[in-house]
Protein backbone atom coordinates (compact mmCIF):
# COMPACT_ATOMS: atom_id res chain seq x y z
CA UNK A 1 0.00 0.00 0.00
CA UNK A 2 1.29 3.46 -0.91
CA UNK A 3 2.37 5.68 1.97
CA UNK A 4 0.95 9.06 1.00
CA UNK A 5 1.93 10.72 4.28
CA UNK A 6 5.68 10.47 3.77
CA UNK A 7 7.25 12.55 1.03
CA UNK A 8 9.63 10.81 -1.40
CA UNK A 9 13.31 10.96 -0.54
CA UNK A 10 15.28 13.55 -2.51
CA UNK A 11 18.55 12.31 -3.98
CA UNK A 12 21.06 13.31 -6.62
CA UNK A 13 20.86 11.96 -10.14
CA UNK A 14 22.79 8.85 -10.98
CA UNK A 15 24.82 8.86 -14.18
CA UNK A 16 22.65 10.15 -17.04
CA UNK A 17 23.52 8.68 -20.41
CA UNK A 18 21.88 9.00 -23.81
CA UNK A 19 20.32 5.65 -24.79
CA UNK A 20 22.07 4.24 -27.83
CA UNK A 21 20.33 4.30 -31.18
CA UNK A 22 20.56 1.40 -33.61
CA UNK A 23 22.42 2.90 -36.56
CA UNK A 24 21.77 1.29 -39.95
CA UNK A 25 22.44 2.11 -43.59
CA UNK A 26 19.66 1.81 -46.18
CA UNK A 27 20.43 0.25 -49.60
CA UNK A 28 20.94 3.69 -51.17
CA UNK A 29 23.40 4.78 -48.48
CA UNK A 30 20.99 6.86 -46.36
CA UNK A 31 21.80 6.57 -42.61
CA UNK A 32 18.85 5.37 -40.49
CA UNK A 33 18.89 5.85 -36.71
CA UNK A 34 16.40 3.63 -34.86
CA UNK A 35 15.30 4.57 -31.31
CA UNK A 36 13.10 1.65 -30.24
CA UNK A 37 11.60 2.73 -26.92
CA UNK A 38 8.23 3.17 -25.26
CA UNK A 39 5.15 1.05 -24.61
CA UNK A 40 2.61 2.90 -26.76
CA UNK A 41 1.95 1.85 -30.36
CA UNK A 42 3.02 5.22 -31.75
CA UNK A 43 6.01 6.40 -33.72
CA UNK A 44 7.73 9.42 -35.18
CA UNK A 45 9.89 9.54 -38.28
CA UNK A 46 12.13 12.50 -39.10
CA UNK A 47 13.50 12.94 -42.62
CA UNK A 48 16.29 15.51 -42.55
CA UNK A 49 18.21 16.97 -45.47
CA UNK A 50 21.36 19.08 -45.57
CA UNK A 51 19.24 21.83 -47.06
CA UNK A 52 19.05 24.93 -44.90
CA UNK A 53 19.23 28.68 -45.40
CA UNK A 54 23.02 28.47 -45.56
CA UNK A 55 22.88 26.39 -48.74
CA UNK A 56 20.37 28.48 -50.70
CA UNK A 57 21.43 30.65 -53.64
CA UNK A 58 18.17 32.60 -53.59
CA UNK A 59 16.87 34.16 -50.34
CA UNK A 60 13.89 32.25 -48.86
CA UNK A 61 14.27 29.29 -51.25
CA UNK A 62 14.92 26.86 -48.37
CA UNK A 63 11.90 27.92 -46.29
CA UNK A 64 9.55 28.20 -49.22
CA UNK A 65 10.53 24.85 -50.75
CA UNK A 66 10.06 23.13 -47.40
CA UNK A 67 6.71 24.81 -46.69
CA UNK A 68 5.35 24.07 -50.17
CA UNK A 69 6.04 20.32 -50.04
CA UNK A 70 2.68 19.56 -48.43
CA UNK A 71 0.75 21.86 -50.76
CA UNK A 72 0.40 19.09 -53.32
CA UNK A 73 2.29 16.10 -54.68
CA UNK A 74 1.77 13.63 -57.51
CA UNK A 75 -1.87 12.56 -57.42
CA UNK A 76 -2.72 14.45 -54.21
CA UNK A 77 -3.76 18.04 -53.53
CA UNK A 78 -3.01 19.77 -50.24
CA UNK A 79 -6.57 18.96 -49.11
CA UNK A 80 -6.11 15.29 -50.04
CA UNK A 81 -2.88 15.10 -48.06
CA UNK A 82 -4.43 16.70 -44.99
CA UNK A 83 -7.57 14.54 -45.11
CA UNK A 84 -5.68 11.27 -45.58
CA UNK A 85 -3.29 11.98 -42.72
CA UNK A 86 -6.18 13.05 -40.51
CA UNK A 87 -8.11 9.88 -41.36
CA UNK A 88 -5.20 7.75 -40.16
CA UNK A 89 -4.57 9.86 -37.06
CA UNK A 90 -1.22 11.11 -38.36
CA UNK A 91 0.35 14.55 -38.09
CA UNK A 92 2.93 16.10 -40.42
CA UNK A 93 5.12 19.09 -39.62
CA UNK A 94 8.02 20.76 -41.41
CA UNK A 95 10.80 23.13 -40.42
CA UNK A 96 14.03 24.70 -41.64
CA UNK A 97 17.20 25.70 -39.79
CA UNK A 98 20.39 27.36 -40.99
CA UNK A 99 21.80 24.08 -42.28
CA UNK A 100 18.97 21.53 -42.44
CA UNK A 101 15.38 21.01 -43.54
CA UNK A 102 13.06 18.59 -41.76
CA UNK A 103 9.85 16.70 -42.43
CA UNK A 104 8.44 14.99 -39.34
CA UNK A 105 5.55 12.53 -39.33
CA UNK A 106 3.81 11.29 -36.18
CA UNK A 107 1.57 8.26 -36.64
CA UNK A 108 0.02 5.18 -35.08
CA UNK A 109 1.88 1.94 -35.70
CA UNK A 110 -1.17 0.28 -37.21
CA UNK A 111 -1.38 2.92 -39.97
CA UNK A 112 2.36 3.37 -40.56
CA UNK A 113 2.26 1.42 -43.81
CA UNK A 114 -0.51 3.66 -45.17
CA UNK A 115 0.92 7.07 -44.24
CA UNK A 116 4.60 6.51 -45.04
CA UNK A 117 4.06 6.41 -48.84
CA UNK A 118 2.25 9.76 -48.50
CA UNK A 119 5.32 11.21 -46.80
CA UNK A 120 7.52 9.75 -49.53
CA UNK A 121 5.44 11.38 -52.26
CA UNK A 122 5.27 14.70 -50.40
CA UNK A 123 9.07 14.81 -50.16
CA UNK A 124 10.11 13.43 -53.53
CA UNK A 125 7.17 14.27 -55.84
CA UNK A 126 5.99 17.80 -54.95
CA UNK A 127 4.01 19.75 -57.54
CA UNK A 128 4.61 23.32 -56.26
CA UNK A 129 1.17 24.52 -57.49
CA UNK A 130 0.97 28.16 -58.62
CA UNK A 131 -2.14 29.12 -56.64
CA UNK A 132 -0.82 27.76 -53.33
CA UNK A 133 2.56 29.37 -53.99
CA UNK A 134 0.96 32.81 -54.44
CA UNK A 135 -1.07 32.31 -51.26
CA UNK A 136 2.08 31.33 -49.36
CA UNK A 137 3.92 34.42 -50.64
CA UNK A 138 1.14 36.85 -49.69
CA UNK A 139 0.63 35.36 -46.23
CA UNK A 140 4.35 35.34 -45.52
CA UNK A 141 4.73 38.96 -46.63
CA UNK A 142 1.89 40.06 -44.37
CA UNK A 143 3.40 38.16 -41.44
CA UNK A 144 6.76 39.80 -42.06
CA UNK A 145 5.22 43.28 -42.25
CA UNK A 146 3.58 42.70 -38.87
CA UNK A 147 6.82 41.35 -37.37
CA UNK A 148 8.82 44.33 -38.66
CA UNK A 149 6.74 46.61 -36.44
CA UNK A 150 7.91 44.80 -33.30
CA UNK A 151 10.96 46.07 -31.43
CA UNK A 152 12.10 42.49 -30.77
CA UNK A 153 12.33 41.82 -34.51
CA UNK A 154 14.15 45.10 -35.11
CA UNK A 155 16.73 44.48 -32.40
CA UNK A 156 17.38 40.97 -33.70
CA UNK A 157 18.14 42.35 -37.17
CA UNK A 158 20.68 44.76 -35.73
CA UNK A 159 22.24 42.30 -33.29
CA UNK A 160 22.84 39.46 -35.74
CA UNK A 161 24.12 41.96 -38.29
CA UNK A 162 26.68 43.07 -35.72
CA UNK A 163 27.81 39.54 -34.94
CA UNK A 164 27.94 37.99 -38.40
CA UNK A 165 27.55 40.71 -41.03
CA UNK A 166 24.44 41.24 -43.12
CA UNK A 167 25.87 39.30 -46.06
CA UNK A 168 26.23 36.14 -43.98
CA UNK A 169 23.26 33.72 -43.71
CA UNK A 170 23.40 34.00 -39.91
CA UNK A 171 23.13 37.78 -40.08
CA UNK A 172 21.14 38.53 -43.24
CA UNK A 173 17.61 39.78 -42.43
CA UNK A 174 14.61 38.78 -44.53
CA UNK A 175 13.19 41.65 -46.59
CA UNK A 176 9.71 41.98 -48.11
CA UNK A 177 11.33 42.31 -51.54
CA UNK A 178 12.78 38.80 -51.14
CA UNK A 179 9.26 37.39 -51.42
CA UNK A 180 8.56 39.45 -54.53
CA UNK A 181 11.66 38.06 -56.26
CA UNK A 182 11.08 34.41 -55.34
CA UNK A 183 9.77 32.12 -58.11
CA UNK A 184 8.47 28.57 -58.32
CA UNK A 185 11.48 27.73 -60.48
CA UNK A 186 13.76 28.75 -57.58
CA UNK A 187 11.96 26.22 -55.38
CA UNK A 188 12.16 23.46 -57.98
CA UNK A 189 15.90 23.97 -58.43
CA UNK A 190 16.51 23.99 -54.68
CA UNK A 191 14.41 20.85 -54.24
CA UNK A 192 16.22 19.09 -57.10
CA UNK A 193 19.65 19.92 -55.71
CA UNK A 194 19.11 19.10 -52.03
CA UNK A 195 16.10 16.81 -51.51
CA UNK A 196 17.94 13.67 -52.59
CA UNK A 197 19.40 10.60 -50.82
CA UNK A 198 22.92 12.07 -50.89
CA UNK A 199 21.79 14.80 -48.47
CA UNK A 200 19.36 12.69 -46.41
CA UNK A 201 19.40 11.20 -42.91
CA UNK A 202 16.46 9.51 -41.15
CA UNK A 203 15.60 9.05 -37.47
CA UNK A 204 12.67 6.84 -36.43
CA UNK A 205 11.56 6.64 -32.80
CA UNK A 206 8.83 5.13 -30.68
CA UNK A 207 7.79 1.50 -30.59
CA UNK A 208 9.61 0.49 -33.77
CA UNK A 209 9.30 -2.96 -35.36
CA UNK A 210 11.37 -4.66 -38.05
CA UNK A 211 8.42 -4.53 -40.44
CA UNK A 212 8.33 -0.74 -40.02
CA UNK A 213 12.05 -0.53 -40.77
CA UNK A 214 11.47 -2.62 -43.90
CA UNK A 215 8.74 -0.17 -44.93
CA UNK A 216 11.14 2.75 -44.44
CA UNK A 217 13.67 0.97 -46.63
CA UNK A 218 11.03 0.41 -49.33
CA UNK A 219 10.07 4.10 -49.40
CA UNK A 220 13.36 5.88 -48.68
CA UNK A 221 16.05 3.30 -49.41
CA UNK A 222 15.75 3.37 -53.19
CA UNK A 223 18.22 5.09 -55.48
CA UNK A 224 16.84 8.24 -57.08
CA UNK A 225 17.92 10.50 -59.87
CA UNK A 226 20.50 12.94 -58.55
CA UNK A 227 21.24 16.42 -59.91
CA UNK A 228 23.69 16.46 -62.81
CA UNK A 229 25.59 19.33 -61.17
CA UNK A 230 26.65 18.75 -57.59
CA UNK A 231 25.93 21.65 -55.23
CA UNK A 232 29.04 23.60 -54.26
CA UNK A 233 30.14 23.85 -50.65
CA UNK A 234 29.22 27.33 -49.42
CA UNK A 235 31.78 29.40 -47.57
CA UNK A 236 30.57 32.75 -46.25
CA UNK A 237 33.08 34.91 -44.35
CA UNK A 238 31.91 36.18 -40.97
CA UNK A 239 32.42 39.94 -40.68
CA UNK A 240 32.13 41.33 -37.14
CA UNK A 241 30.90 44.89 -36.91
CA UNK A 242 33.25 47.58 -35.66
CA UNK A 243 30.24 49.22 -33.98
CA UNK A 244 29.74 47.65 -30.56
CA UNK A 245 26.56 49.66 -29.89
CA UNK A 246 23.66 50.06 -32.28
CA UNK A 247 20.38 51.88 -31.74
CA UNK A 248 17.37 51.54 -34.02
CA UNK A 249 14.83 54.23 -33.18
CA UNK A 250 11.17 53.20 -33.24
CA UNK A 251 9.09 56.37 -32.75
CA UNK A 252 6.22 55.92 -30.35
CA UNK A 253 7.52 52.67 -28.88
CA UNK A 254 6.39 52.15 -25.29
CA UNK A 255 9.09 49.56 -24.69
CA UNK A 256 12.58 49.01 -26.02
CA UNK A 257 14.14 45.66 -26.89
CA UNK A 258 17.71 45.08 -25.76
CA UNK A 259 20.21 42.41 -26.84
CA UNK A 260 23.69 42.16 -25.42
CA UNK A 261 26.06 39.45 -26.56
CA UNK A 262 29.30 38.32 -28.08
CA UNK A 263 30.85 35.60 -30.25
CA UNK A 264 32.07 32.67 -28.16
CA UNK A 265 33.92 29.39 -28.55
CA UNK A 266 32.41 26.57 -30.61
CA UNK A 267 30.69 23.43 -29.30
CA UNK A 268 33.85 21.39 -29.87
CA UNK A 269 36.02 23.60 -27.64
CA UNK A 270 36.96 22.03 -24.26
CA UNK A 271 35.58 25.08 -22.39
CA UNK A 272 32.22 25.20 -24.20
CA UNK A 273 30.24 23.17 -21.63
CA UNK A 274 31.76 25.16 -18.77
CA UNK A 275 30.70 28.35 -20.53
CA UNK A 276 27.13 27.04 -20.83
CA UNK A 277 27.05 26.35 -17.09
CA UNK A 278 28.37 29.85 -16.40
CA UNK A 279 25.66 31.24 -18.65
CA UNK A 280 23.05 29.38 -16.59
CA UNK A 281 24.28 31.21 -13.49
CA UNK A 282 24.10 34.51 -15.37
CA UNK A 283 20.69 34.24 -17.01
CA UNK A 284 19.87 30.68 -18.04
CA UNK A 285 17.05 29.86 -15.60
CA UNK A 286 14.38 31.57 -13.51
CA UNK A 287 16.60 31.92 -10.43
CA UNK A 288 19.54 33.37 -12.37
CA UNK A 289 21.53 36.49 -11.44
CA UNK A 290 19.90 38.61 -14.14
CA UNK A 291 16.38 37.61 -13.10
CA UNK A 292 16.99 38.19 -9.40
CA UNK A 293 18.63 41.58 -9.92
CA UNK A 294 16.93 43.15 -12.94
CA UNK A 295 13.44 41.64 -12.58
CA UNK A 296 12.97 40.89 -8.88
CA UNK A 297 15.07 43.65 -7.29
CA UNK A 298 15.10 46.54 -9.79
CA UNK A 299 11.79 45.81 -11.54
CA UNK A 300 13.15 46.93 -14.92
CA UNK A 301 11.51 44.08 -16.86
CA UNK A 302 9.07 41.18 -16.62
CA UNK A 303 11.68 38.77 -17.90
CA UNK A 304 15.32 38.60 -18.94
CA UNK A 305 17.38 35.64 -20.04
CA UNK A 306 20.74 34.72 -21.50
CA UNK A 307 21.74 31.80 -23.67
CA UNK A 308 24.74 30.30 -25.41
CA UNK A 309 23.85 29.15 -28.92
CA UNK A 310 26.15 26.83 -30.82
CA UNK A 311 25.91 26.97 -34.61
CA UNK A 312 27.70 24.86 -37.19
CA UNK A 313 30.01 27.72 -38.24
CA UNK A 314 30.09 29.80 -35.05
CA UNK A 315 28.62 30.29 -31.56
CA UNK A 316 27.42 33.26 -29.54
CA UNK A 317 26.16 34.36 -26.14
CA UNK A 318 23.10 36.58 -25.98
CA UNK A 319 21.21 38.43 -23.25
CA UNK A 320 17.69 39.34 -24.36
CA UNK A 321 14.94 41.43 -22.77
CA UNK A 322 12.41 44.22 -23.21
CA UNK A 323 12.02 47.15 -20.85
CA UNK A 324 10.40 50.53 -20.45
CA UNK A 325 12.17 53.19 -22.49
CA UNK A 326 13.29 55.01 -19.33
CA UNK A 327 15.10 51.92 -18.01
CA UNK A 328 17.25 51.06 -21.03
CA UNK A 329 20.53 52.59 -19.85
CA UNK A 330 20.34 51.42 -16.21
CA UNK A 331 19.34 47.93 -17.39
CA UNK A 332 22.37 47.67 -19.67
CA UNK A 333 24.65 48.77 -16.83
CA UNK A 334 23.15 46.18 -14.47
CA UNK A 335 23.74 43.42 -17.04
CA UNK A 336 27.41 44.34 -17.20
CA UNK A 337 27.55 44.63 -13.41
CA UNK A 338 26.41 41.01 -13.14
CA UNK A 339 28.92 39.93 -15.77
CA UNK A 340 31.69 41.69 -13.83
CA UNK A 341 30.58 40.02 -10.58
CA UNK A 342 31.14 36.62 -12.18
CA UNK A 343 34.70 37.70 -13.02
CA UNK A 344 35.46 39.10 -9.56
CA UNK A 345 33.63 36.70 -7.22
CA UNK A 346 33.31 32.94 -6.97
CA UNK A 347 29.80 31.50 -7.27
CA UNK A 348 28.64 30.59 -3.72
CA UNK A 349 28.42 26.86 -2.95
CA UNK A 350 24.63 26.84 -2.46
CA UNK A 351 24.00 28.69 -5.72
CA UNK A 352 26.29 26.34 -7.63
CA UNK A 353 24.53 23.34 -6.10
CA UNK A 354 21.17 24.72 -7.24
CA UNK A 355 22.46 25.33 -10.78
CA UNK A 356 23.87 21.81 -10.96
CA UNK A 357 20.55 20.39 -9.82
CA UNK A 358 18.66 22.45 -12.40
CA UNK A 359 20.95 21.43 -15.27
CA UNK A 360 20.82 17.77 -14.25
CA UNK A 361 17.03 17.97 -14.31
CA UNK A 362 17.11 19.53 -17.77
CA UNK A 363 19.31 16.69 -19.02
CA UNK A 364 16.96 14.14 -17.45
CA UNK A 365 14.07 15.73 -19.37
CA UNK A 366 16.05 15.38 -22.62
CA UNK A 367 16.24 11.62 -21.97
CA UNK A 368 12.57 11.29 -20.95
CA UNK A 369 10.82 9.28 -23.65
CA UNK A 370 11.62 8.24 -27.22
CA UNK A 371 10.58 11.49 -28.89
CA UNK A 372 12.73 13.64 -26.58
CA UNK A 373 15.66 11.29 -27.19
CA UNK A 374 14.93 11.62 -30.91
CA UNK A 375 15.27 15.42 -30.59
CA UNK A 376 18.63 14.92 -28.88
CA UNK A 377 19.91 12.69 -31.68
CA UNK A 378 18.71 15.09 -34.36
CA UNK A 379 20.58 17.93 -32.64
CA UNK A 380 23.77 15.86 -32.50
CA UNK A 381 23.48 14.75 -36.12
CA UNK A 382 22.67 18.25 -37.39
CA UNK A 383 25.65 19.74 -35.57
CA UNK A 384 28.01 16.87 -36.45
CA UNK A 385 28.66 16.00 -32.80
CA UNK A 386 29.49 12.56 -31.44
CA UNK A 387 26.91 10.58 -29.48
CA UNK A 388 28.86 10.89 -26.19
CA UNK A 389 28.30 14.67 -26.18
CA UNK A 390 25.51 14.59 -23.56
CA UNK A 391 27.44 12.13 -21.38
CA UNK A 392 30.34 14.59 -21.22
CA UNK A 393 27.92 17.43 -20.53
CA UNK A 394 26.48 15.59 -17.51
CA UNK A 395 29.95 14.78 -16.17
CA UNK A 396 30.99 18.43 -16.55
CA UNK A 397 27.87 19.60 -14.68
CA UNK A 398 28.61 17.20 -11.83
CA UNK A 399 32.31 18.00 -11.51
CA UNK A 400 32.65 21.73 -12.21
CA UNK A 401 33.85 23.98 -9.39
CA UNK A 402 33.34 27.63 -8.50
CA UNK A 403 37.02 28.23 -9.26
CA UNK A 404 36.62 26.87 -12.78
CA UNK A 405 33.57 29.06 -13.40
CA UNK A 406 35.42 32.17 -12.29
CA UNK A 407 38.35 31.22 -14.52
CA UNK A 408 35.99 30.84 -17.51
CA UNK A 409 34.36 34.20 -16.72
CA UNK A 410 37.73 35.97 -16.60
CA UNK A 411 38.82 34.29 -19.81
CA UNK A 412 35.75 34.96 -21.96
CA UNK A 413 33.58 37.69 -20.36
CA UNK A 414 35.63 40.64 -21.58
CA UNK A 415 33.48 43.78 -21.83
CA UNK A 416 35.20 45.12 -24.96
CA UNK A 417 34.11 42.00 -26.85
CA UNK A 418 30.39 42.48 -26.17
CA UNK A 419 27.93 43.94 -28.66
CA UNK A 420 24.79 45.83 -27.63
CA UNK A 421 21.72 46.52 -29.76
CA UNK A 422 18.65 48.53 -28.77
CA UNK A 423 15.43 49.02 -30.73
CA UNK A 424 12.71 51.40 -29.58
CA UNK A 425 13.34 54.54 -27.58
CA UNK A 426 16.12 55.54 -25.20
N, C-alpha and C positions, 0 to 999 in steps of 0.2 A: 504494500500500500504506500502511495506517495505521501511523504511528509511535507505538507504545504506550510508548516509553521517555521521551518528552518530554511533560511536562505542558502542557495548554492554556494559552495566554497569558491572563492576567487583565486585563480592561480595564473602564473605566466604561461604564455604559449610554448608548446613544445616546438621542435624544429618544423618550420613550414616549408614544404617543397612543392613545386609545380608537378602535378601528376604527368607522367610521360605519355605522349601521344604515340600512336602507331604510325610510323612514317612509311608510306608506300610510293611507288612510282607507277603511274598509269601507262598503258602501252605506247602512248604518244609522247611520253617523257614528262607529263604534268605531275608535280608532286602532290600527293594526297595525304593529309594529316587526319588521322581518325582518333577522336576522343570519345571512347565508348564508356559512358558513365550515366548514372541515373536509373530510376525505376519506372518512370513514366514512358509510355509509348509515343514519345515526341522526339523531333530532331530538328536540327538547324544545319543548313549547308551554306557556306560562304565561298563564292567564286571571286577571287581577287586577281586583278591584272595590274601589271606595272604600267599604269596609264593614268597619271595624275596631272595636275596643273603644270608641273615642272616640265613634262614631256610635250605639251601642246605647242604647236607653231602659231596657232590663232587663238587669241584670248577667248575664254569661255568654251572652247571646243570640248574640253574634258567633261565639264559639268553638264553641258547641253547633251552631248552624246550619251552620257550615262542616264540622264533624266528621261531622254526620249526612247530608251530601249523598250519600256513597257507601254509605249503609246501605239504599239502595233507591230506584229511580226508576221511571218508568212502564214496566211490562212486565219489569222486572228486579229481583230481590232482591239483597241484598248479596253473597250467594254467587255469583249469576249474574254480577254485575259483576266480582268477583275472578277467577272462572274464565275469563271471556272475555278479560280483559286478560292473564292469565297465558298463555292459549293463544296469543295473538299476540305474546308477549314484551314486553308493555308494563307500565309501572309508574306508578301514580297516587299523588300525595301532596298533602296540603292543609296550610295554615297560616294563622294570623291574627296580625296585628301591631296596633299601636295604631290605625292609620288604614286598613289594607287587609286584604283576605282574598284568598287565592291558591289556585288549583287548578293543579297542574303535572303534565303527562303526558309521560313519556319513552316513545318507541316506535321501532320500525324503520320505515324509509321504505316498505318494501313493504307494511306493514300499516296505514299511516297512515289510509287511507280507511276501514278497518274499525273502528278504535278511536276516531276523532274523533267519530262520532255517539254513541258511548257517553258520552264526556265531555260532549257537548252535553246529553244527556238527564240525566246526573248533575247538571249545574249548573242547568238550567232546568226539569226535571220531577221534582224529588225528592218522595218520598212521606212522609218523616218517620214511619216505622212505630213504633207504640206500644211494642212489645216491645224493639226495638233502642234506643229512646230511654231506656227504664227501665234497660237494661243500661249504656248510656253514663253515665247519672246515677250509678248505684251505683259503677261503676268509678272515675269521676272523684272522687267523694266519698272513696273509700278512698285514692286516690292523694294527695288533699289532706291527709287526716288523717295520712298517713305523712310528707308534706313538712313539716307544721306541727310535727313533733317535731325537725326539724333546725335547728340554730342559724343556718345560712346563710339559710334561709327567713325565720326570725324577724327577723334583722337587716335583710333586704331590706324587710320590711314597715315597720319603723321608719324606715329611711333614706329611702325614697321618700315616706313620709308627711311627713317633715321637709321635703323639697325641694319637694313639689307640693301637699301637703294631702290628707287622706284622702277628700275629696269630689271630687277631680280624677281622671280616668281614669288618669293616669300614677302616681298615688299611692294609689288605692283598692285595698286588698287583697281577694282573693277569700275569702269565708267559706263554711263548709259550708252554712249556711242559704240561700245563694244558689242552690244546686242544688235544695234542697227547694221553692223558690218558682218555679223555672223550669218552663214548660209548653210543650207542642208548639205551641200557638197563638202563643206568643212567637216561636218559631223561624219559623213560617210568615209572620208579619207582617214580621219582619226580612228574611227572604228576599224577600218581595214588594217591599219598599221599596228594597232595595239590590242584589239580584242581577238587574240589568237593564242593557240596552245603555248607558243614560245614565251609568252608573257604571263602565263596563267599559273596560279596555285590554288588549291582547294582545301578547305577545312570542313570536316563534317563532325558534328557533335550530338550528344544525346544518347538514346538507347539504339546503338548502331548494330545492324546485323550484316552478315556476309552477303546476303542477297541484296541489301541496299548498296553495299560497296560495288557489287557486280553491276547494279543499275547505273551507278555513277560512272563506272568504266564504260558502259555502253553509250552513255550520253556525252561524256566529256573526255573519254580516252581515245577517241578516234583522231587520226591525222586529218588536218584541214588545210585548205589552200592558204599559203602564207603570202604576204606582200612580196612583190618582185624586188622592191627596194627596201633594204633593212633600215629601220629608223636609226638615226645618228644619236650617239650619246651626247646629251646636252651638258654644257658646262658654262654656267652663268657666274661671272665674278661678283662677289659680295663687296659692295662699296659702302663703308660706314660714313655717316654724315659728319661733317666737321662742326655742325651746330648741335650742341648738347642740350639746348632748350628750344622748343618750338611751341608757338601759341597760335591756335586757329580761333579767331574771334567769331562767335555766333551771337549776333545781336538779339537781345531779348531773352537769352537763355536764363532760366531760373537756377540751373545747376551747371557746374562745369565737370567734365570728365578729365581724370588725371591718370597718366601712365608713366611709371618710372621703371627703368630697367637697363639691362646691359647684356652684351654678348657674354656667354660663359663657355666653359669646357664642354666637350662632346660626351655622349653617353659612354663611350669606350674609355674615357680618361679614368685613372684610378681614383681620383677625388670626386667624381661625379655624384656618386651615391651619398657621400658625406655632405656635398653641397645641397642635395635635395633635403637631407635631414635638417641642415641649418636653415633652409628656406621654410621648413615646417615651423620651426621656432619663430621665425620672423613673421610669417603671414599665411601659413599653409593649413591652418585649421581654426575652429571657432575660438579657441583659447589662446591664440597666438599673440605675440607682442603688439602687432599693429592693431588687432581688434581690441585688446584690452586698453591700449593707450588712446588711439584715435577715435574709436567708437564708444567704448564704455566710459573712459575718463573725460576726454575732451568733447565728445558729442559732435564731432565734425562730419560724421557720415553714418549711414545705416549699416554699411558693410564695406570692408576693405580686405583684400586678399593678395597674396603673392604666390607665384608659381615658377617652377623651372621646367621649361619645355625643351625636350630634345628632338631635333629634326635630323633628317638624314644628312644634310650638308652643314648644319650648324646647331647651336643651342642658345637659349637666352633665358634670363630671369626677368620677370615682370611683376610690378606692383600695380594693381588696378583698383580704381574707386571712382565714385562721383560725390560731389560735395556742393554745398551752397557757395555761390560765387565769392562771398566775403571770407571764406575759409581756405581758399586755394593755397595761398602762400604759407600760412601757418601749418596746414596739413603737409605740404611738401617738406617743410623743415622738420616736422615730427617724424616723418618717414626716415629721413637721413639721421635723425637723432637715434632712432632705434637701430639702424644699421651700424652706427658708430658704437653703440652700447655692446653689440655683439663682438666688435673688434676689441673693446677695452675690458670687458668683463666676461668671466666664465659663466656659462649657463648653470643656474643652481641645480643641485642634485634632484630635488623634487620635480622641478619643471622638466628636466631631461627624462626622468622616469615617466612622466605623463606623456611626453612626446613619443617615447619609445613604445608605450602601450598603445597610443593612438595609431602609430604607423604599423605596428604588428596587427592590429585589428583591421586596418585597411588591406593589408596583404591577405589576411584570412578571408576577407570578403571577395578578393580576386579569385581565390581558390574554392569558392562556395558554389558548387554546381557546374554542370558541363558547359553551359552557355557562357558563364563568367570565365571559365578556364579557356574556352574558345577565344574570347576577347583577348586574353593574355597571350595566347599563341599568335593570333593575328598581329598584335602589336610587335611581338618579337620578330616575326617573319618580315613584316613591313619595314622594320628598322634594321634588318640584317643583324640581329643580335642572337647569341647562342642561347640554348634552352636552360642554361644554369643561371641566367641573369637574375631571376627572382630569388633563387637560393642565395646568391651572393648579397642581394639587397637585404634579405632577412638577417643574414649573419652580420652585416654592417650595422643594421639598426640595433641588434643585440649588443654589439661589442663597442660601439663608438663612445668616446669619453668627452667630457666638457673641454678638456685641453685640446683635443683634436678639432672640435667645432670652432674654438677660438682661433686656432691656427688656420683653418679654412677661411674664416671671416677675414683675418688679416691679409691673407694671400689673395683673395678674390674680391672682397667688398671694398674696392678703392673708389672714392667718390668721383674722381675725375673721369672714370670709365662709364659712369651712369649717364643715361639719356632721359630727359623729361619732356613729355608732351602734354599740353593742356588744350582742351577745346571747350569753348563756352565764353565765359566772362571772367575777368580777373579784377 
